């Protein structure tokens, strides 16, 4: 049986929510093996001078633990 673990992360980007999600997965993958999925829980943005300045996400990343089948 494969055991999965979920962690909660925050990430941001100046380009898009998708880019913020890509950055979250890329950074998590530097220290975690077997990343399986990302669930975007909350989307936010900061606004400066009437325009979106930063895209922020709160996400859950799922990965498999070592030692499973």
The first five atom37 places (N, CA, C, CB, O) and aatype in JSON, in Angstrom:
{
  "aatype": [20, 20, 20, 20, 20, 20, 20, 20, 20, 20, 20, 20, 20, 20, 20, 20, 20, 20, 20, 20, 20, 20, 20, 20, 20, 20, 20, 20, 20, 20, 20, 20, 20, 20, 20, 20, 20, 20, 20, 20, 20, 20, 20, 20, 20, 20, 20, 20, 20, 20, 20, 20, 20, 20, 20, 20, 20, 20, 20, 20, 20, 20, 20, 20, 20, 20, 20, 20, 20],
  "atom_mask": [
    [1, 1, 1, 1, 1],
    [1, 1, 1, 1, 1],
    [1, 1, 1, 1, 1],
    [1, 1, 1, 1, 1],
    [1, 1, 1, 1, 1],
    [1, 1, 1, 1, 1],
    [1, 1, 1, 1, 1],
    [1, 1, 1, 1, 1],
    [1, 1, 1, 1, 1],
    [1, 1, 1, 1, 1],
    [1, 1, 1, 1, 1],
    [1, 1, 1, 1, 1],
    [1, 1, 1, 1, 1],
    [1, 1, 1, 1, 1],
    [1, 1, 1, 1, 1],
    [1, 1, 1, 1, 1],
    [1, 1, 1, 1, 1],
    [1, 1, 1, 1, 1],
    [1, 1, 1, 1, 1],
    [1, 1, 1, 1, 1],
    [1, 1, 1, 1, 1],
    [1, 1, 1, 1, 1],
    [1, 1, 1, 1, 1],
    [1, 1, 1, 1, 1],
    [1, 1, 1, 1, 1],
    [1, 1, 1, 1, 1],
    [1, 1, 1, 1, 1],
    [1, 1, 1, 1, 1],
    [1, 1, 1, 1, 1],
    [1, 1, 1, 1, 1],
    [1, 1, 1, 1, 1],
    [1, 1, 1, 1, 1],
    [1, 1, 1, 1, 1],
    [1, 1, 1, 1, 1],
    [1, 1, 1, 1, 1],
    [1, 1, 1, 1, 1],
    [1, 1, 1, 1, 1],
    [1, 1, 1, 1, 1],
    [1, 1, 1, 1, 1],
    [1, 1, 1, 1, 1],
    [1, 1, 1, 1, 1],
    [1, 1, 1, 1, 1],
    [1, 1, 1, 1, 1],
    [1, 1, 1, 1, 1],
    [1, 1, 1, 1, 1],
    [1, 1, 1, 1, 1],
    [1, 1, 1, 1, 1],
    [1, 1, 1, 1, 1],
    [1, 1, 1, 1, 1],
    [1, 1, 1, 1, 1],
    [1, 1, 1, 1, 1],
    [1, 1, 1, 1, 1],
    [1, 1, 1, 1, 1],
    [1, 1, 1, 1, 1],
    [1, 1, 1, 1, 1],
    [1, 1, 1, 1, 1],
    [1, 1, 1, 1, 1],
    [1, 1, 1, 1, 1],
    [1, 1, 1, 1, 1],
    [1, 1, 1, 1, 1],
    [1, 1, 1, 1, 1],
    [1, 1, 1, 1, 1],
    [1, 1, 1, 1, 1],
    [1, 1, 1, 1, 1],
    [1, 1, 1, 1, 1],
    [1, 1, 1, 1, 1],
    [1, 1, 1, 1, 1],
    [1, 1, 1, 1, 1],
    [1, 1, 1, 1, 1]
  ],
  "atom_positions": [
    [[0.84, -1.18, 0.0], [0.0, 0.0, 0.0], [0.89, 1.24, 0.0], [-0.96, 0.0, 1.21], [1.84, 1.32, 0.77]],
    [[0.58, 2.17, -0.84], [1.32, 3.42, -0.9], [0.75, 4.41, 0.11], [1.28, 4.02, -2.33], [-0.46, 4.64, 0.17]],
    [[1.64, 4.98, 0.91], [1.24, 5.99, 1.89], [1.5, 7.36, 1.28], [2.01, 5.81, 3.24], [2.57, 7.61, 0.73]],
    [[0.52, 8.25, 1.4], [0.65, 9.6, 0.88], [0.66, 10.59, 2.04], [-0.48, 9.92, -0.1], [0.07, 10.34, 3.09]],
    [[1.32, 11.71, 1.84], [1.36, 12.79, 2.82], [1.0, 14.08, 2.11], [2.76, 12.88, 3.5], [1.31, 14.26, 0.93]],
    [[0.36, 14.99, 2.83], [-0.04, 16.28, 2.28], [0.59, 17.38, 3.1], [-1.6, 16.43, 2.26], [0.55, 17.36, 4.33]],
    [[1.2, 18.36, 2.42], [1.73, 19.54, 3.1], [1.04, 20.78, 2.52], [3.28, 19.64, 2.94], [0.58, 20.77, 1.38]],
    [[0.99, 21.82, 3.31], [0.4, 23.07, 2.87], [1.52, 24.06, 2.59], [-0.59, 23.64, 3.93], [2.45, 24.2, 3.38]],
    [[1.43, 24.74, 1.46], [2.47, 25.69, 1.05], [1.83, 27.0, 0.59], [3.36, 25.09, -0.06], [0.67, 27.04, 0.2]],
    [[2.62, 28.05, 0.64], [2.25, 29.35, 0.09], [3.27, 29.69, -0.98], [2.18, 30.46, 1.21], [4.46, 29.43, -0.81]],
    [[2.81, 30.28, -2.08], [3.72, 30.68, -3.15], [3.17, 31.92, -3.83], [3.93, 29.53, -4.19], [1.97, 32.2, -3.77]],
    [[4.05, 32.68, -4.49], [3.59, 33.86, -5.21], [4.4, 34.07, -6.47], [3.67, 35.09, -4.33], [5.5, 33.54, -6.63]],
    [[3.82, 34.86, -7.37], [4.45, 35.15, -8.66], [3.99, 36.53, -9.12], [4.09, 34.05, -9.73], [2.9, 36.98, -8.76]],
    [[4.8, 37.17, -9.89], [4.42, 38.43, -10.5], [3.71, 38.23, -11.83], [5.64, 39.3, -10.7], [3.24, 39.2, -12.43]],
    [[3.62, 36.97, -12.3], [3.07, 36.7, -13.62], [1.63, 36.16, -13.6], [3.94, 35.71, -14.33], [0.76, 36.69, -14.3]],
    [[1.37, 35.1, -12.78], [0.05, 34.48, -12.8], [-0.09, 33.51, -11.63], [-0.2, 33.75, -14.13], [0.89, 33.15, -10.98]],
    [[-1.35, 33.08, -11.38], [-1.58, 32.04, -10.37], [-0.97, 30.73, -10.85], [-3.09, 31.88, -10.08], [-0.43, 29.97, -10.04]],
    [[-1.06, 30.45, -12.14], [-0.46, 29.22, -12.68], [1.04, 29.2, -12.44], [-0.76, 29.09, -14.18], [1.6, 28.16, -12.07]],
    [[1.7, 30.33, -12.65], [3.14, 30.41, -12.42], [3.46, 30.22, -10.94], [3.69, 31.76, -12.92], [4.45, 29.57, -10.6]],
    [[2.64, 30.76, -10.07], [2.83, 30.56, -8.63], [2.71, 29.07, -8.28], [1.8, 31.39, -7.82], [3.48, 28.57, -7.47]],
    [[1.75, 28.38, -8.89], [1.58, 26.94, -8.65], [2.8, 26.17, -9.17], [0.29, 26.43, -9.32], [3.28, 25.26, -8.51]],
    [[3.28, 26.54, -10.35], [4.47, 25.88, -10.91], [5.67, 26.07, -9.99], [4.8, 26.44, -12.32], [6.44, 25.13, -9.77]],
    [[5.82, 27.28, -9.44], [6.93, 27.56, -8.53], [6.8, 26.73, -7.25], [6.99, 29.05, -8.19], [7.8, 26.23, -6.74]],
    [[5.58, 26.59, -6.74], [5.36, 25.79, -5.53], [5.76, 24.34, -5.76], [3.88, 25.87, -5.1], [6.44, 23.74, -4.92]],
    [[5.35, 23.77, -6.89], [5.69, 22.38, -7.2], [7.2, 22.23, -7.41], [4.92, 21.91, -8.45], [7.8, 21.28, -6.92]],
    [[7.8, 23.16, -8.13], [9.24, 23.08, -8.4], [10.04, 23.15, -7.1], [9.67, 24.21, -9.35], [10.98, 22.38, -6.91]],
    [[9.67, 24.06, -6.22], [10.41, 24.19, -4.97], [10.18, 22.98, -4.06], [10.01, 25.47, -4.24], [11.12, 22.49, -3.44]],
    [[8.95, 22.5, -3.98], [8.68, 21.31, -3.16], [9.45, 20.11, -3.69], [7.16, 21.0, -3.14], [9.93, 19.28, -2.92]],
    [[9.56, 20.0, -5.01], [10.25, 18.87, -5.63], [11.75, 18.87, -5.35], [10.01, 18.88, -7.12], [12.41, 17.85, -5.54]],
    [[12.29, 20.01, -4.91], [13.72, 20.06, -4.57], [14.02, 19.25, -3.32], [14.17, 21.5, -4.39], [15.13, 18.74, -3.17]],
    [[13.04, 19.14, -2.4], [13.28, 18.42, -1.15], [12.38, 17.2, -0.97], [13.1, 19.36, 0.01], [12.63, 16.38, -0.08]],
    [[11.35, 17.07, -1.77], [10.43, 15.94, -1.68], [10.52, 15.08, -2.93], [8.98, 16.43, -1.47], [10.69, 15.59, -4.03]],
    [[10.41, 13.76, -2.74], [10.34, 12.86, -3.89], [8.9, 12.45, -4.08], [11.26, 11.61, -3.69], [8.09, 12.54, -3.16]],
    [[8.58, 12.0, -5.27], [7.28, 11.4, -5.58], [6.11, 12.37, -5.42], [7.06, 10.2, -4.69], [5.04, 11.98, -4.95]],
    [[6.29, 13.64, -5.81], [5.18, 14.6, -5.75], [4.11, 14.13, -6.72], [5.65, 16.07, -6.08], [4.4, 13.85, -7.88]],
    [[2.87, 14.05, -6.25], [1.77, 13.5, -7.04], [0.79, 14.55, -7.54], [1.04, 12.48, -6.24], [0.3, 14.46, -8.67]],
    [[0.48, 15.54, -6.69], [-0.55, 16.5, -7.09], [-0.44, 17.78, -6.28], [-1.94, 15.89, -6.93], [0.23, 17.84, -5.25]],
    [[-1.14, 18.8, -6.79], [-1.27, 20.07, -6.08], [-2.74, 20.47, -6.12], [-0.35, 21.19, -6.71], [-3.39, 20.39, -7.16]],
    [[-3.25, 20.88, -4.98], [-4.63, 21.33, -4.86], [-4.6, 22.8, -4.46], [-5.44, 20.48, -3.82], [-4.12, 23.14, -3.38]],
    [[-5.11, 23.66, -5.33], [-5.13, 25.09, -5.04], [-6.32, 25.4, -4.15], [-5.18, 25.93, -6.35], [-7.47, 25.25, -4.55]],
    [[-6.02, 25.84, -2.95], [-7.05, 26.08, -1.96], [-7.55, 27.52, -1.97], [-6.54, 25.72, -0.59], [-8.74, 27.77, -1.82]],
    [[-6.64, 28.44, -2.16], [-7.0, 29.85, -2.04], [-6.16, 30.66, -3.02], [-6.79, 30.35, -0.59], [-4.94, 30.47, -3.12]],
    [[-6.8, 31.55, -3.75], [-6.11, 32.44, -4.68], [-6.27, 33.87, -4.18], [-6.66, 32.29, -6.14], [-7.37, 34.28, -3.81]],
    [[-5.18, 34.62, -4.16], [-5.2, 36.02, -3.74], [-4.32, 36.81, -4.68], [-4.73, 36.18, -2.27], [-3.5, 36.25, -5.4]],
    [[-4.49, 38.11, -4.66], [-3.62, 38.99, -5.44], [-3.47, 40.31, -4.71], [-4.2, 39.21, -6.88], [-4.39, 40.78, -4.04]],
    [[-2.29, 40.89, -4.84], [-2.09, 42.24, -4.32], [-2.23, 43.22, -5.47], [-0.68, 42.38, -3.62], [-1.88, 42.91, -6.61]],
    [[-2.74, 44.38, -5.18], [-3.0, 45.38, -6.21], [-2.2, 46.64, -5.91], [-4.52, 45.71, -6.29], [-2.17, 47.12, -4.78]],
    [[-1.55, 47.17, -6.94], [-0.82, 48.43, -6.85], [-1.18, 49.28, -8.06], [0.72, 48.19, -6.78], [-1.12, 48.82, -9.19]],
    [[-1.56, 50.5, -7.82], [-1.92, 51.44, -8.89], [-2.99, 50.88, -9.81], [-0.68, 51.81, -9.7], [-2.92, 51.05, -11.03]],
    [[-3.97, 50.21, -9.23], [-5.09, 49.71, -10.02], [-4.79, 48.48, -10.86], [-5.57, 50.77, -10.89], [-5.6, 48.11, -11.72]],
    [[-3.64, 47.83, -10.63], [-3.27, 46.63, -11.39], [-2.79, 45.55, -10.43], [-2.18, 46.96, -12.44], [-2.28, 45.85, -9.35]],
    [[-2.95, 44.3, -10.84], [-2.44, 43.2, -10.02], [-0.92, 43.22, -10.04], [-2.99, 41.84, -10.52], [-0.29, 43.23, -11.1]],
    [[-0.34, 43.22, -8.84], [1.12, 43.25, -8.73], [1.7, 41.86, -8.45], [1.54, 44.22, -7.61], [2.72, 41.49, -9.03]],
    [[1.04, 41.08, -7.57], [1.53, 39.76, -7.2], [0.35, 38.8, -7.09], [2.31, 39.81, -5.86], [-0.69, 39.13, -6.53]],
    [[0.54, 37.61, -7.63], [-0.45, 36.53, -7.54], [0.01, 35.59, -6.44], [-0.62, 35.77, -8.92], [1.17, 35.16, -6.42]],
    [[-0.89, 35.26, -5.52], [-0.54, 34.4, -4.39], [-1.48, 33.19, -4.33], [-0.59, 35.19, -3.07], [-2.67, 33.29, -4.61]],
    [[-0.9, 32.06, -3.96], [-1.72, 30.85, -3.79], [-1.43, 30.21, -2.43], [-1.45, 29.82, -4.93], [-0.33, 30.32, -1.9]],
    [[-2.43, 29.57, -1.91], [-2.31, 28.69, -0.76], [-2.69, 27.33, -1.32], [-3.24, 29.14, 0.49], [-3.79, 27.15, -1.84]],
    [[-1.78, 26.37, -1.23], [-2.01, 25.09, -1.89], [-1.61, 23.91, -1.01], [-1.24, 25.03, -3.2], [-0.85, 24.06, -0.06]],
    [[-2.14, 22.75, -1.35], [-1.76, 21.51, -0.7], [-1.06, 20.64, -1.74], [-3.01, 20.77, -0.09], [-1.57, 20.41, -2.83]],
    [[0.12, 20.16, -1.37], [0.91, 19.3, -2.26], [0.91, 17.9, -1.67], [2.37, 19.85, -2.45], [1.22, 17.71, -0.49]],
    [[0.58, 16.92, -2.5], [0.54, 15.51, -2.08], [1.75, 14.78, -2.65], [-0.78, 14.81, -2.54], [2.09, 14.95, -3.83]],
    [[2.41, 13.97, -1.81], [3.53, 13.17, -2.28], [3.5, 11.81, -1.6], [4.87, 13.89, -2.02], [2.95, 11.66, -0.51]],
    [[4.12, 10.83, -2.26], [4.18, 9.47, -1.72], [5.4, 9.34, -0.81], [4.24, 8.42, -2.87], [6.47, 9.87, -1.09]],
    [[5.2, 8.61, 0.27], [6.31, 8.33, 1.19], [7.13, 7.15, 0.68], [5.78, 8.04, 2.62], [6.6, 6.25, 0.03]],
    [[8.41, 7.15, 0.98], [9.27, 6.02, 0.62], [8.85, 4.78, 1.4], [10.76, 6.35, 0.9], [8.3, 4.88, 2.49]],
    [[9.11, 3.63, 0.82], [8.85, 2.37, 1.51], [7.51, 1.75, 1.19], [8.94, 2.58, 2.97], [7.18, 0.69, 1.71]],
    [[6.72, 2.39, 0.34], [5.42, 1.81, -0.04], [5.6, 0.76, -1.11], [4.46, 2.89, -0.54], [6.71, 0.55, -1.6]],
    [[4.53, 0.11, -1.47], [4.56, -0.94, -2.51], [4.82, -0.35, -3.86], [3.26, -1.71, -2.54], [4.88, -1.08, -4.85]]
  ]
}
